[in-house]
């Protein structure tokens, strides 16, 4: 999550609407582990 915090600060300052998804558990093999996060704004920018 800390790796996207700076970008999220910019989005907040710009008044952009966005959602944040966080991986909370992984069963088996996965490209990202628990704690990985993704933010997407209303325009679909990730």
C-alpha positions as CSV (number, residue, x, y, z in Angstrom):
1,X,0.0,0.0,0.0
2,X,2.8,2.4,0.8
3,X,4.0,2.2,-2.8
4,X,0.8,3.9,-4.1
5,X,0.3,6.3,-1.2
6,X,2.0,9.2,-2.9
7,X,-0.2,8.8,-6.0
8,X,-3.3,8.6,-3.8
9,X,-2.3,11.8,-2.1
10,X,-2.3,13.5,-5.5
11,X,-5.7,12.0,-6.3
12,X,-7.1,13.3,-3.1
13,X,-5.6,16.8,-3.7
14,X,-7.2,16.8,-7.1
15,X,-10.6,15.8,-5.7
16,X,-10.7,12.5,-7.8
17,X,-13.0,9.7,-6.8
18,X,-11.3,6.4,-6.4
19,X,-11.5,2.9,-4.9
20,X,-8.7,0.9,-3.3
21,X,-8.7,-3.0,-3.3
22,X,-6.3,-4.9,-1.1
23,X,-5.4,-8.6,-1.3
24,X,-6.2,-10.0,2.1
25,X,-5.5,-13.7,1.5
26,X,-4.0,-15.9,-1.2
27,X,-4.7,-19.6,-1.7
28,X,-2.1,-21.3,-3.8
29,X,0.0,-19.5,-6.4
30,X,-0.7,-15.9,-7.1
31,X,1.2,-13.0,-8.8
32,X,0.8,-10.8,-5.7
33,X,0.7,-11.6,-2.1
34,X,-1.5,-10.5,0.8
35,X,-1.2,-6.8,1.4
36,X,-0.9,-5.9,-2.3
37,X,-3.1,-2.9,-3.2
38,X,-4.6,-1.4,-6.4
39,X,-6.4,1.9,-6.7
40,X,-8.7,2.8,-9.6
41,X,-10.3,6.2,-10.2
42,X,-13.7,6.9,-11.8
43,X,-12.1,7.1,-15.3
44,X,-10.6,3.7,-14.9
45,X,-7.0,4.8,-14.4
46,X,-5.2,2.3,-12.2
